[in-house]
Amino acid sequence: MTGLERPEDVYRPPAAPTPPVESDGDDAEESQEVARVRRRSRVVVITVIAASATLLLGLTVAIVMLTTGLLSAIGDRGGDADTEKPAVVEQEPDDPQPVRAGECGELCGALESEIGVDAGAWTAEAGWSDAEPEVGATAAATAVFTSDLGAGTLTVLQFDTDEQAAQAVKDLGARIGEPVFQTTVFDDGSGTRYDYDGALTSRVLWHLDAQSTPHEVGRLYLIEAPANDAADFSEQAAYQLYLALPL
């Protein structure tokens, strides 16, 4: 500076600007915001990972189940094809019970044992069943026997005494008419048999007495069958069934 220059005329460069001073409060707020963002990011990432793991587990289980079921089905089919099933043989019961057409009471049950369902060529496929008592009988049972000759119905009426059974023959006569023939049942002269040769129905009616062996007290037996064109009564289905019965 010369002696002629004044101090205010001398050039001085401007001072450098003062850098702003960051406060601790701004740093704290920024740190909290960054932390929140990071936490939200972690939650999202964890959720996505958990969902993916669950989906993957479900797919794995489904694949295992489908594979197991398919292999099992293939194995079953293979086993069925390779293994021959044993034949099932149905065994007949030792004491087959007769097939009953209806209810079977005391008389019916007794006839199942005494007469059964087989009489030579005749068979009662439907078995024995109770019937409606007639002409003062205390019980009745019936069975239909069939053979190549046709069908015959055997009805047994039970009375208290042999005399009542004999009286019932007269009472039945009012409905079925008079017999064409009368004889004994056994060669010893015991029992009485009546033959009825009707135009549509042939009948054989008989009862036993105290001299008859075997003998069930108070029994009256009646066979009815459609009449045929046979010239002799012995060829009628009713009489043929009478001869075949195990009485």
C-alpha positions in Angstrom: 0.0 0.0 0.0 1.4 3.4 -1.0 1.3 6.4 1.0 -1.5 7.9 -1.2 -3.9 4.9 -0.7 -6.5 4.8 2.0 -7.1 1.7 3.9 -10.7 1.4 2.7 -9.6 1.5 -1.0 -7.6 -1.8 -0.5 -9.4 -4.9 -2.0 -10.2 -7.7 0.5 -11.7 -11.0 -0.8 -15.0 -12.0 0.9 -14.8 -14.5 3.7 -15.6 -18.2 3.0 -19.2 -19.2 3.9 -19.6 -20.9 7.2 -20.8 -24.5 6.6 -24.2 -25.3 8.3 -23.9 -27.1 11.5 -26.1 -30.3 11.7 -28.0 -30.7 14.9 -28.2 -34.0 16.9 -32.0 -33.8 16.7 -32.1 -34.2 12.9 -29.7 -37.2 13.1 -32.0 -38.9 15.6 -35.1 -38.5 13.5 -33.3 -39.8 10.4 -32.0 -42.8 12.3 -35.5 -43.7 13.6 -37.0 -43.5 10.1 -34.3 -45.7 8.7 -34.9 -48.2 11.5 -38.6 -48.3 10.8 -38.0 -48.9 7.1 -35.6 -51.7 7.8 -38.1 -53.3 10.2 -40.9 -53.2 7.7 -38.6 -54.6 5.1 -37.6 -57.5 7.4 -41.3 -58.2 8.1 -42.2 -58.3 4.5 -39.2 -60.6 3.7 -40.1 -62.9 6.6 -43.7 -63.1 5.5 -42.8 -63.9 1.9 -40.4 -66.6 3.1 -43.0 -68.1 5.4 -45.6 -68.2 2.7 -43.2 -69.7 0.2 -42.2 -72.4 2.8 -45.9 -73.2 3.5 -46.7 -73.5 -0.2 -43.7 -75.6 -0.8 -44.6 -77.9 2.1 -48.1 -78.2 0.9 -47.0 -79.1 -2.6 -44.5 -81.7 -1.2 -47.2 -83.3 0.9 -49.6 -83.4 -2.1 -47.0 -85.0 -4.3 -46.1 -87.6 -1.6 -49.8 -88.5 -1.1 -50.5 -88.8 -4.9 -47.4 -90.8 -5.4 -48.2 -93.2 -2.5 -51.8 -93.6 -3.6 -50.8 -94.3 -7.2 -48.2 -96.9 -6.1 -50.7 -98.5 -3.7 -53.3 -98.7 -6.5 -50.8 -100.2 -8.8 -49.7 -102.7 -6.1 -53.4 -103.7 -5.5 -54.0 -104.3 -9.1 -50.9 -106.2 -9.5 -51.7 -108.3 -6.4 -55.2 -109.1 -7.7 -53.8 -110.1 -11.0 -51.1 -112.3 -9.5 -53.0 -113.9 -6.6 -55.8 -116.3 -7.4 -58.7 -116.0 -4.9 -59.6 -119.2 -3.3 -63.0 -120.6 -4.2 -65.6 -120.2 -1.5 -67.5 -123.4 -0.9 -70.8 -123.0 0.9 -71.3 -125.8 3.4 -74.8 -127.2 3.9 -76.0 -127.0 7.5 -76.0 -130.3 9.3 -79.6 -130.0 10.2 -81.3 -127.8 7.6 -84.5 -126.2 8.8 -87.6 -126.5 6.6 -88.8 -123.4 4.8 -92.1 -122.3 6.2 -94.8 -120.6 4.3 -96.3 -119.0 7.4 -96.6 -119.3 11.2 -95.9 -122.7 12.6 -97.4 -123.6 16.0 -97.2 -126.7 18.1 -99.1 -129.0 15.7 -97.2 -127.7 12.8 -93.8 -128.3 14.5 -94.8 -131.8 15.4 -95.7 -132.6 11.8 -92.4 -131.3 10.6 -90.8 -134.2 12.6 -93.5 -136.9 12.1 -94.1 -136.4 8.3 -91.4 -133.9 7.2 -91.3 -132.4 3.7 -90.3 -135.5 1.6 -92.6 -138.4 0.8 -91.1 -140.5 -1.9 -91.4 -138.6 -5.2 -93.4 -135.9 -3.4 -91.8 -132.7 -1.9 -93.3 -129.9 0.2 -90.9 -127.1 -0.9 -92.7 -124.4 1.1 -92.8 -126.6 4.3 -95.5 -126.7 6.9 -97.6 -123.8 8.2 -100.5 -123.2 10.4 -104.0 -123.5 8.9 -107.5 -122.3 9.9 -109.1 -125.0 12.2 -112.4 -126.3 10.9 -115.3 -128.4 12.2 -114.4 -127.9 15.9 -110.7 -128.6 15.6 -108.4 -127.1 18.2 -105.5 -126.6 15.7 -104.7 -127.2 12.1 -101.6 -127.3 9.9 -101.1 -127.8 6.1 -98.4 -128.5 3.5 -98.5 -128.6 -0.3 -96.6 -131.6 -1.8 -95.7 -131.7 -5.5 -94.5 -134.3 -7.9 -94.7 -135.3 -11.6 -98.3 -136.2 -10.9 -99.2 -132.7 -9.8 -99.8 -131.1 -6.5 -101.6 -132.3 -3.4 -102.5 -130.5 -0.2 -102.3 -132.3 3.1 -104.2 -130.8 6.0 -104.1 -132.2 9.5 -106.8 -131.3 12.1 -106.2 -131.8 15.8 -109.0 -132.7 18.2 -109.0 -133.6 21.8 -110.1 -137.2 21.3 -110.3 -139.9 18.5 -114.1 -139.8 18.8 -114.2 -136.1 18.0 -112.0 -136.7 15.0 -114.4 -139.4 13.8 -117.4 -137.1 14.3 -115.6 -134.4 12.2 -115.8 -136.8 9.2 -119.5 -136.5 9.3 -119.4 -132.8 9.6 -117.0 -132.5 6.6 -119.3 -134.8 4.6 -121.8 -131.9 4.4 -119.2 -129.9 2.4 -117.4 -132.6 0.4 -120.2 -135.1 -0.1 -120.4 -138.8 0.4 -117.3 -141.1 0.0 -117.1 -143.5 -2.9 -115.1 -146.0 -0.8 -114.5 -146.7 2.8 -111.9 -149.1 4.3 -109.4 -149.5 7.1 -106.0 -147.8 7.3 -103.9 -150.7 8.5 -104.1 -154.4 7.8 -104.9 -155.1 11.4 -108.2 -153.4 10.9 -107.5 -150.2 12.8 -108.1 -146.7 11.5 -110.6 -145.7 8.9 -110.1 -144.2 5.4 -112.6 -142.5 3.2 -112.1 -141.9 -0.6 -113.9 -139.1 -2.4 -113.8 -139.1 -6.2 -115.1 -135.7 -7.3 -115.4 -134.3 -10.8 -112.9 -131.5 -10.0 -111.2 -132.6 -6.8 -110.2 -136.0 -5.4 -109.8 -136.5 -1.7 -108.5 -139.0 0.9 -109.7 -138.6 4.5 -108.6 -140.8 7.4 -108.2 -141.0 11.1 -106.7 -143.6 13.5 -107.9 -145.2 16.7 -106.5 -146.7 19.9 -105.5 -149.9 18.1 -103.5 -148.1 15.5 -99.7 -148.0 15.6 -98.3 -145.4 15.4 -101.1 -143.3 16.8 -101.5 -139.7 17.6 -104.7 -139.1 19.6 -107.3 -136.9 17.9 -105.7 -136.5 14.5 -107.7 -136.2 11.3 -105.9 -136.2 8.0 -107.2 -134.9 4.6 -105.5 -134.9 1.2 -107.0 -132.8 -1.6 -105.7 -132.8 -5.2 -107.1 -131.8 -8.7 -108.9 -134.8 -10.2 -107.5 -136.3 -13.4 -109.0 -138.4 -16.2 -107.8 -141.7 -14.6 -110.4 -144.5 -14.8 -109.4 -145.8 -11.4 -109.2 -143.9 -8.2 -105.9 -145.5 -7.3 -104.3 -143.4 -10.1 -105.5 -140.1 -8.7 -102.8 -137.8 -7.3 -104.5 -137.6 -3.9 -104.3 -141.4 -3.5 -100.8 -141.6 -4.7 -99.7 -139.0 -2.2 -101.5 -140.9 0.5 -99.5 -144.0 -0.3 -96.2 -142.1 -0.2 -96.7 -140.5 3.2 -94.6 -142.0 6.0 -97.5 -142.6 8.3 
